[in-house]
Structure formats: C-alpha cells, structure tokens
C-alpha cells in the first residue's frame, strides 16, 4: 500500500520538510478513501483527515528513538 510514500525518518531522510509530511499524508488519505479528489460534500472531512494524519506523522517523527542517534529527532 502507498508505495510512493517515502521513508521520512532520520537518518534515512535527514531534511524532512512539513511539505514532505503533508504530501505523504495526502497520498495515504487518497489511498484509504479511494478518491484522488473528493466530491464537494466530502471535501471538509477529506481535508481534516489529511491534517490529522499530518499531525500524527509529525508527532511520530518527533518522538521516535533511533538507536545510535542519541534519542528522538525533535521537530517541535
């Protein structure tokens, strides 16, 4: 699933931007919902899902502990 989503965890990807995280979240929501672009009546819930997945991904990346790196790589 979502083969086009790349690994965003350091040190695999050292310079992750917010745009990278949002693009991955958008791809995930598109895949799960089955819609590339939602109908107008689904736009708000689609956008909220992208925002929620983006926030969850930012939290995950900020709190992961990678062995040998001296702890989590904070993005906050």
C-alpha positions in Angstrom: 0.0 0.0 0.0 1.1 3.6 -0.8 4.4 2.6 -2.4 5.1 6.2 -3.4 5.3 7.3 0.2 9.0 7.5 1.1 10.6 7.0 4.5 10.7 10.3 6.3 12.6 9.1 9.4 16.0 10.4 10.1 18.7 9.4 9.3 17.2 7.8 6.2 15.8 11.2 5.2 17.8 13.9 7.1 16.0 17.1 6.0 12.2 16.4 6.1 10.1 19.4 5.5 6.5 19.9 6.5 5.5 19.7 2.8 7.0 16.2 2.7 4.9 15.1 5.6 1.7 16.6 4.2 2.4 15.0 0.8 2.7 11.6 2.5 -0.5 12.2 4.5 -2.4 13.3 1.3 -1.2 10.2 -0.5 -2.3 8.0 2.4 -5.8 9.6 2.7 -6.2 9.3 -1.1 -5.3 5.6 -1.0 -7.5 4.8 2.0 -10.5 6.8 0.8 -10.2 5.7 -2.8 -10.6 9.3 -4.0 -7.9 11.3 -5.7 -10.0 14.4 -5.3 -13.2 14.1 -3.1 -16.6 15.5 -4.1 -17.5 18.8 -2.7 -19.7 17.2 0.0 -16.7 15.2 1.2 -14.0 17.9 0.9 -14.1 19.1 4.6 -13.8 15.6 6.0 -11.0 14.7 3.5 -9.1 17.8 4.4 -9.5 17.1 8.1 -8.2 13.6 7.6 -5.1 15.0 5.8 -4.5 17.4 8.6 -4.9 14.7 11.3 -2.6 12.3 9.5 0.0 15.1 9.0 -0.1 15.9 12.7 0.1 12.3 13.7 3.1 11.8 11.4 4.9 14.9 12.8 4.3 13.6 16.3 5.6 10.2 15.4 8.8 11.5 13.7 9.4 13.9 16.6 9.2 11.2 19.2 10.8 8.2 17.5 14.0 7.0 19.1 16.6 5.7 16.6 19.3 3.5 18.1 22.7 5.1 17.9 21.4 8.6 17.3 21.2 9.7 20.9 17.4 10.0 21.1 14.5 11.3 19.1 14.9 13.9 16.5 12.7 16.7 17.6 10.8 18.8 15.0 8.8 20.9 17.5 
